[in-house]
Amino acid sequence: MAEVSSMKQAVDVLLQKGLSKRQILTNVDSSHFPFEDEEIVMTFIDLQIECSSDEEFNKLVAYLYGFSSNLS
């Protein structure tokens, strides 16, 4: 299993694993990931690191939903 190196890569892995955008958003700030798949859990841990600030979380939302990330 390769470590993900960016938010976009982590999101792509999770989407390919069949998770919905809603599942990604609701689990990214969790302390327990309710998934059996170790790759999903490790990818969420990497994604948490990538989204450690509000600005980065906003970028995650923008990437998932195609919004402009120029939020005020």
C-alpha positions in Angstrom: 0.0 0.0 0.0 1.5 3.3 -1.1 1.3 6.4 1.2 -0.7 9.2 -0.3 1.2 12.4 -0.9 -1.6 14.9 -1.3 -5.2 15.6 -0.4 -6.3 15.0 -4.0 -4.6 11.6 -4.1 -6.2 10.6 -0.8 -9.7 11.6 -2.0 -9.1 9.7 -5.2 -8.2 6.6 -3.3 -11.3 6.9 -1.1 -13.6 7.5 -4.0 -12.1 4.5 -5.9 -12.7 2.4 -2.8 -16.4 3.2 -3.1 -16.9 5.9 -0.4 -19.2 8.8 -1.1 -18.3 12.4 -0.8 -20.5 12.6 2.3 -18.7 9.6 3.9 -15.3 11.3 3.2 -16.4 14.6 4.8 -18.1 12.9 7.8 -15.1 10.7 8.6 -12.2 13.0 7.9 -12.2 14.5 11.4 -12.9 11.3 13.2 -10.9 9.6 15.9 -12.2 6.2 14.9 -12.7 5.0 11.4 -15.5 2.4 11.1 -13.9 0.6 8.1 -12.5 -2.9 7.9 -10.2 -2.0 5.0 -6.8 -1.0 6.3 -6.0 1.1 3.2 -9.1 3.2 3.8 -8.2 3.8 7.4 -4.6 4.7 6.6 -5.8 7.0 3.8 -8.1 8.8 6.2 -5.2 9.3 8.6 -3.2 10.8 5.8 -6.1 13.0 4.8 -6.5 14.2 8.3 -2.9 15.4 8.3 -3.5 17.1 4.9 -6.6 18.8 6.3 -5.3 20.0 9.7 -6.4 23.6 9.2 -9.7 25.2 8.3 -8.2 26.5 5.1 -7.1 23.0 4.0 -10.5 21.6 5.0 -12.1 24.2 2.8 -9.9 23.0 -0.1 -11.1 19.5 0.5 -14.7 20.6 0.2 -13.9 22.6 -2.9 -12.1 19.6 -4.5 -15.0 17.2 -3.7 -17.7 19.5 -4.9 -16.0 21.6 -7.5 -16.5 24.9 -5.6 -14.1 27.8 -5.9 -11.6 27.7 -3.0 -11.5 31.5 -2.8 -13.7 31.5 0.3 -13.8 34.6 2.5 
